[in-house]
Amino acid sequence: MPAHGVFEWRVNGVARVDAYEIRIVKKESKAPVIYACSHVSDHAAIRRAQSLVEDGDLVEVWRGLDCVYSRGQTEPWARHKSATKLL
């Protein structure tokens, strides 16, 4: 049982979290910073990513092979022609 005031996400009685990657390229740098984390939903992962970036930074949130959020460019890095240069 979770502590008082703590919400625990459960599916069929089993606690469920997904693994995410938050990829950030700071406006002063070309090298990405990649955070690996677990969250209960895409929304929670996106909120975490938004708390880590500043104006002008590029950011993407990935759940497995799915890009669930992107800000700062029109196509996800992994699909971009220069993805190998960024990663």
Buried (B, 14 or more C-beta within 10 A) or exposed (E): EEEEEEEEEEEEEEEEBBEBBBBBBBEEEEEBEEBEBEBBBBEBBBEBBEEEBEEEBBBBBBBEEEBBBBBBEEEBBBEBEEEEEBE
